[in-house]
Amino acid sequence: MSADTNLDIAALDKAHALHPWTHFESFSRDGALVIERGDGCSLWDSDGREYLDAVGGLWCTNIGLGRREMADAIAAQAEKLAFCNTFVDMTNGPAALLSAKLAELAPGDLNHVHFTTGGSTAIDSAYRMVAYYQSCAGRTDKTHVIARNSSYHGSTFATISIGKRAGDKMPEFDYKTDGIHHISAPDCYRAISDRSEAEFCDDLVAEFEAKIEEVGPDKVGGFFAEPIQASGGVVVPPEGYLKRMAEVCRKHDILFIADEVVTGFGRLGHWFASWDEFGVQPDIICCAKGLSSGYQPIGATIFSDQIWDAMQGDRWYASGFTYAGHPVACAAALKNIEIIERENLLHHAAQVGRYFEERLSVLEALPLAGDVRGRKLMMCVESVADKVTKALLPDHLDVGKRISDAAEARGLMVRPMGHLNVMSPPLVITQSQVDFVAETLEHAIVEVTDQLVKDGQKVG
């Protein structure tokens, strides 16, 4: 249904659709922007306006939109075998081939794959696998898990409880608290003041060890960590932090679960960031998003030989999803990986990603920009009222949304999250497109700053 069908898509959506993370008051007033088509890094709305999508869909359109060979692969598989369940003892070609390919790409002995429907269900499955594995290993009390503040791990009941990002825990919902614990985020910008990065890292590791001792080493079964905390503000950890946290996990028989739903499949120039970017060998990697570049919904929980071996025997693994190992989704993921390999997109992402860091760093000179951070094609600008104290602007000013609106009016999409503006463009972005992002975002920030000052808000 396109704009020329005489159907008012925006009105139908407004009347009937409940969007993820809906803010009812503003949605009732403004409705949704209707996107009609996409190609590469660009989107067009129903009025024909073009936008450079620096959000990358939702951290996911890695190979870019509009790929004919992806559409052909999806169509061919749908015609050949549109569905086949993978419960108990049934499989299909694309699912088997993809599981083997993921085992090849994953680091170390992560040779086993449990397919899911997306990132949330991959993390949810890992959460269940922690208790299952520990029980199989004879450690039946090790059901508790530890995660970090400012983390986002999904939106199922379990995963939204494991995450702890400001704005996710609404009073109208209930959350699981028993058996889920949190420690500080490795946020160098907010936490380092009179101590060095190394001292901050020492404190974070000590806090982790203290939390394990508080809960009980015989009770903690897993630690969940995004290599770079994505929706929590693109938080890059201090040097050596993840390796040291993994060492603590090994000492206490705690599984290290790397949430690579965002960082996997090229965002940092690697198939997976845990080992190649941070030198950490996880016990479990959870992935989705870039696994199919958003062309089909699919996720995967990739786990070690050690976990697989412990689970063997006369027992059932009673967990899974109707659409796990979906042949069409797996065919899309295989074609997506083939394109990334053939076009050397990991190298391109690393190269253009470094340029992206360089171009955005100049924004730190702006009075409103407190911090420009991230790595390669995963970046964020944090707006502040005072660059010295790092004090935030009042929430009601909604500075991130103001900046994204100003950018959108100039043909650029960046993602607003409170006082943050986040970017995760497709891996195929070019240097000239990076220039457009940096220049347009600068104009948007300047425009919003000028308006805030005119309205009497002190900025600087």
C-alpha positions in Angstrom: 0.0 0.0 0.0 1.8 3.1 -1.2 0.9 6.7 -1.0 -0.9 6.7 -4.4 -3.5 4.1 -3.3 -5.8 6.7 -1.9 -5.3 5.2 1.5 -4.1 7.5 4.3 -1.4 5.3 5.8 -0.6 7.7 8.6 -4.2 7.9 9.6 -4.6 4.1 9.6 -1.5 3.7 11.6 -2.5 6.4 14.1 -5.9 4.8 14.6 -4.8 1.2 15.0 -1.1 0.6 15.7 0.6 0.5 19.0 4.3 1.2 18.3 7.2 0.0 20.5 8.0 2.6 23.1 5.0 4.7 22.3 4.6 8.0 24.1 0.8 8.3 23.9 0.4 12.0 24.3 2.9 13.0 21.5 1.8 10.1 19.2 -1.8 11.2 19.6 -0.8 14.7 18.5 1.8 14.0 15.8 1.3 10.5 14.5 4.1 8.6 12.7 6.4 9.5 9.8 5.5 7.1 6.9 8.6 5.7 5.2 7.9 4.3 1.8 11.1 3.0 0.3 14.9 2.7 1.0 18.0 2.3 -1.0 21.6 2.0 0.4 21.8 4.6 3.3 18.8 6.6 2.2 15.1 6.5 3.0 12.2 8.3 1.3 8.9 9.2 3.1 5.4 9.1 1.6 5.8 12.7 0.4 9.0 11.9 -1.5 11.4 13.5 0.9 14.8 11.9 1.1 16.8 11.3 4.3 20.2 9.9 5.0 19.6 7.3 7.6 22.4 7.6 10.1 20.5 5.5 12.5 20.8 2.4 10.3 17.2 1.4 10.8 17.8 0.4 14.4 21.5 -0.4 14.4 20.7 -3.1 11.8 20.7 -2.1 8.1 24.4 -3.1 7.8 24.6 -3.9 4.0 22.2 -1.1 3.1 18.6 -1.2 1.8 17.3 -2.2 -1.6 19.6 -5.1 -2.4 18.1 -7.0 -5.3 20.1 -10.2 -4.6 18.7 -10.2 -1.0 15.2 -10.0 -2.3 15.9 -12.7 -4.8 17.4 -15.0 -2.2 14.4 -14.5 0.1 11.9 -15.0 -2.7 13.7 -18.2 -4.0 13.7 -19.7 -0.5 10.1 -18.8 0.2 9.1 -20.5 -3.1 11.2 -23.6 -2.3 10.5 -24.0 1.4 8.6 -21.2 3.1 8.6 -22.8 6.5 10.0 -25.8 8.4 10.0 -26.1 12.1 13.3 -27.1 13.8 11.9 -28.6 17.0 13.4 -31.8 18.4 14.8 -33.6 15.3 13.8 -31.7 12.2 15.9 -29.1 10.3 16.3 -27.5 7.0 19.3 -26.6 4.7 19.6 -22.9 5.4 19.4 -23.4 9.2 22.1 -26.1 9.1 24.3 -24.1 6.8 23.9 -20.9 8.9 24.7 -22.6 12.2 27.9 -24.0 10.6 28.8 -20.6 9.3 28.3 -18.8 12.6 30.4 -21.5 14.3 33.1 -20.7 11.8 32.9 -16.9 12.4 32.6 -17.0 16.1 35.7 -16.9 18.3 37.3 -19.8 20.1 35.1 -22.9 20.8 31.7 -21.2 20.2 30.6 -24.0 17.9 26.9 -24.4 18.7 23.9 -22.2 17.8 20.4 -21.9 19.2 18.4 -19.8 16.7 15.8 -17.2 17.9 13.6 -14.6 16.4 15.7 -11.5 17.3 18.0 -10.0 19.8 15.6 -10.0 22.8 14.8 -13.7 22.4 18.6 -14.4 21.9 19.3 -12.8 25.3 16.2 -14.4 26.8 17.5 -17.8 25.6 21.0 -17.1 27.0 19.4 -16.2 30.4 17.6 -19.6 30.5 20.8 -21.4 29.3 22.8 -20.0 32.2 20.6 -21.8 34.8 20.3 -24.9 32.6 24.1 -25.2 32.1 24.9 -24.6 35.7 22.3 -27.2 36.8 23.8 -29.7 34.4 27.2 -29.0 35.8 25.9 -29.8 39.3 25.7 -26.1 40.4 22.0 -25.9 40.9 22.0 -22.7 43.0 23.9 -20.6 40.4 20.8 -19.1 38.8 21.5 -15.4 39.6 22.9 -13.1 37.0 24.6 -9.7 37.1 24.4 -6.9 34.5 25.2 -3.2 34.4 23.4 0.0 34.9 22.5 1.9 31.6 22.3 -1.5 29.8 19.7 -2.6 27.3 19.3 -6.3 26.6 15.8 -6.5 25.1 12.1 -6.2 25.8 10.9 -9.6 26.9 10.0 -9.8 30.5 13.3 -11.4 31.4 15.5 -9.2 29.2 14.0 -5.9 30.1 14.6 -6.9 33.7 18.2 -7.7 33.0 18.7 -4.4 31.4 18.7 -1.2 33.4 18.5 1.8 31.2 16.9 5.1 32.3 13.5 5.4 30.7 12.9 1.6 30.3 11.4 0.8 33.7 7.9 2.2 33.6 5.8 2.2 36.8 2.8 0.7 34.9 4.8 -2.5 34.2 6.2 -5.1 36.6 9.8 -6.4 36.3 11.7 -9.4 37.6 14.0 -8.4 40.4 14.7 -11.6 42.2 18.0 -13.1 41.0 19.0 -10.2 38.8 21.6 -7.7 40.1 23.3 -4.6 38.7 26.6 -2.9 39.0 28.0 0.4 37.6 28.2 1.1 33.9 31.8 1.6 32.7 31.0 5.2 31.7 34.3 7.1 31.6 32.7 10.5 30.7 30.4 10.5 33.7 32.5 8.7 36.3 36.1 9.9 35.8 36.8 13.1 37.6 39.8 13.0 40.0 40.8 9.5 39.1 42.5 8.0 36.1 40.9 5.6 33.6 43.1 2.8 35.1 41.9 3.6 38.6 38.3 3.8 37.4 38.7 0.3 35.8 40.2 -1.0 39.1 37.1 0.3 40.9 34.7 -1.3 38.5 36.4 -4.7 38.8 36.4 -4.4 42.6 32.7 -3.6 42.6 32.0 -6.7 40.5 33.9 -8.9 42.8 32.1 -7.3 45.8 28.7 -7.9 44.2 29.6 -11.6 43.6 30.6 -11.9 47.2 27.4 -10.1 48.4 25.1 -12.4 46.3 27.3 -15.5 46.9 29.8 -17.0 44.5 27.8 -20.2 44.6 24.7 -18.4 43.4 25.9 -16.2 40.5 25.7 -18.1 37.2 26.1 -15.4 34.5 27.3 -11.9 33.6 25.7 -10.0 30.8 27.7 -7.3 29.0 27.5 -5.4 25.7 31.1 -4.8 24.5 30.0 -1.2 24.0 26.7 -0.3 25.7 24.5 0.7 22.8 21.1 2.2 23.7 22.5 3.1 27.2 24.5 5.9 25.6 27.3 4.2 23.4 29.4 3.7 26.5 32.9 2.5 25.6 34.6 0.8 28.6 38.0 1.7 29.9 41.1 -0.1 28.6 41.3 -3.7 29.8 37.9 -3.6 31.6 36.2 -6.4 29.7 39.2 -8.8 29.9 39.4 -8.3 33.6 35.7 -8.9 34.1 36.0 -12.1 32.1 38.8 -13.3 34.3 36.7 -12.7 37.4 33.9 -14.7 35.7 36.3 -17.6 35.0 37.5 -17.6 38.6 33.9 -18.1 39.9 32.4 -20.4 37.2 30.3 -17.5 36.0 29.3 -17.6 32.3 30.4 -14.4 30.4 27.5 -13.6 28.0 28.5 -11.0 25.3 25.4 -9.1 24.0 26.6 -8.5 20.4 23.2 -7.7 19.0 24.5 -4.3 18.0 28.3 -4.8 17.8 28.2 -8.0 15.8 28.5 -8.3 12.0 30.6 -5.3 11.2 29.6 -2.3 13.3 33.1 -2.1 14.7 34.8 -3.6 11.7 34.7 -7.3 12.9 32.3 -10.2 12.7 32.2 -10.0 16.5 33.8 -7.3 18.7 34.4 -9.4 21.9 37.6 -11.0 20.8 38.8 -8.9 17.9 38.2 -5.5 19.5 38.5 -6.2 23.2 40.4 -9.6 23.5 37.6 -11.3 25.4 36.5 -14.9 24.7 32.9 -15.2 25.8 31.1 -18.3 26.8 28.0 -17.1 24.9 27.5 -14.5 22.1 24.0 -13.2 21.4 23.4 -11.7 18.0 20.7 -10.4 15.7 20.3 -7.1 13.7 23.3 -7.2 11.4 23.0 -11.0 11.1 20.4 -10.4 8.3 20.9 -6.6 8.0 17.3 -6.2 8.9 16.0 -8.0 5.8 14.4 -10.8 7.9 13.8 -11.1 11.7 16.4 -13.6 13.1 18.7 -13.9 16.1 21.1 -16.5 17.5 22.6 -17.6 20.8 26.1 -19.0 20.0 27.6 -21.0 22.8 30.7 -23.0 23.7 31.7 -26.6 23.5 31.9 -26.6 27.3 28.2 -25.7 27.6 27.2 -28.1 24.9 29.1 -31.0 26.5 27.7 -30.3 30.0 24.1 -30.4 28.6 24.4 -33.9 27.0 22.6 -36.9 28.4 19.1 -38.1 29.1 17.5 -34.7 29.4 15.4 -32.3 27.3 16.2 -28.7 26.4 12.7 -27.4 26.7 13.1 -23.9 25.2 12.7 -22.5 21.7 10.5 -20.7 19.2 8.2 -21.6 16.3 10.2 -19.4 13.9 13.7 -20.5 15.2 15.8 -21.6 12.2 13.2 -20.2 9.8 14.4 -21.2 6.4 13.7 -17.9 4.7 15.3 -15.9 7.5 18.4 -18.2 7.5 18.7 -17.9 3.7 18.6 -14.1 4.1 21.3 -14.3 6.8 23.5 -16.5 4.6 23.2 -14.1 1.6 23.9 -11.2 3.9 27.1 -12.8 5.2 28.1 -13.6 1.7 27.7 -9.9 0.7 29.7 -8.7 3.7 32.5 -11.1 2.8 32.5 -10.5 -1.0 32.4 -6.7 -0.7 35.0 -6.6 2.1 32.6 -4.6 4.2 34.4 -5.3 7.5 37.5 -3.5 6.2 35.4 -0.7 4.8 33.5 -0.3 8.1 36.8 -0.1 10.0 38.2 2.5 7.5 35.2 4.7 7.1 34.4 4.2 10.8 37.7 5.8 11.8 36.9 8.7 9.5 33.4 9.0 11.1 35.0 9.3 14.6 37.4 11.9 13.3 34.7 14.0 11.6 32.3 13.9 14.6 35.0 14.8 17.1 35.0 18.4 15.9 31.5 18.7 17.3 33.0 18.7 20.8 33.9 22.4 20.2 30.1 23.3 20.2 28.8 24.7 23.6 26.0 22.1 23.7 28.1 19.0 23.0 29.5 17.7 26.3 30.9 14.5 24.8 31.3 12.9 21.4 32.0 9.2 21.9 31.9 5.8 20.4 33.9 3.7 18.1 33.8 3.4 14.3 30.2 3.1 13.1 28.7 3.4 16.5 28.7 7.0 17.8 26.9 9.3 20.1 26.7 13.0 21.0 25.8 13.8 24.6 24.3 17.3 25.1 24.8 19.1 28.3 23.9 22.5 29.9 27.4 23.0 31.3 30.5 21.4 29.9 32.5 21.8 33.1 30.0 20.2 35.5 28.4 18.0 32.9 25.0 19.0 34.2 22.2 18.0 31.9 19.5 20.2 30.4 16.0 19.8 32.0 14.1 16.8 30.7 11.2 18.8 29.5 13.4 20.5 26.9 13.8 17.2 25.2 17.1 18.3 23.6 17.9 15.1 21.8 14.5 15.2 20.0 14.9 18.9 19.2 18.3 18.1 17.5 17.0 15.1 15.6 14.0 17.2 14.4 16.3 19.9 13.2 18.5 17.3 11.5 15.5 15.6 9.9 14.4 18.9 8.4 17.8 19.0 6.7 17.5 15.4 5.4 19.4 13.6 8.1 18.1 11.0 10.6 19.8 10.6 13.9 18.3 8.8 16.9 17.2 10.9 19.9 17.4 9.3 23.4 16.8 11.9 26.0 19.9 14.1 26.0 21.7 11.8 23.5 21.8 11.6 19.7 23.0 8.2 18.5 24.3 7.1 15.1 24.8 3.7 13.6 24.8 4.1 9.8 25.0 1.2 7.4 28.5 -0.3 6.8 28.2 0.9 3.2 28.3 4.6 4.1 30.8 6.6 2.2 33.2 9.3 3.3 31.1 12.0 1.5 28.0 10.8 3.3 30.0 10.9 6.6 30.8 14.5 5.7 27.1 15.2 5.2 26.2 13.7 8.6 28.8 15.7 10.5 28.0 19.0 8.7 24.2 18.6 9.0 24.3 17.5 12.6 26.5 20.5 13.4 24.0 22.9 11.8 21.2 21.2 13.8 23.0 21.5 17.1 23.8 25.1 16.5 20.2 25.8 15.6 18.9 24.2 18.7 21.5 25.9 20.9 20.5 29.3 19.5 16.9 28.6 20.2 17.6 27.5 23.7 19.6 30.6 24.4 16.8 32.8 23.0 14.4 31.0 25.3 16.6 32.0 28.3 18.4 28.6 28.8 22.1 29.0 29.8 24.3 26.7 27.6 28.1 26.4 27.7 
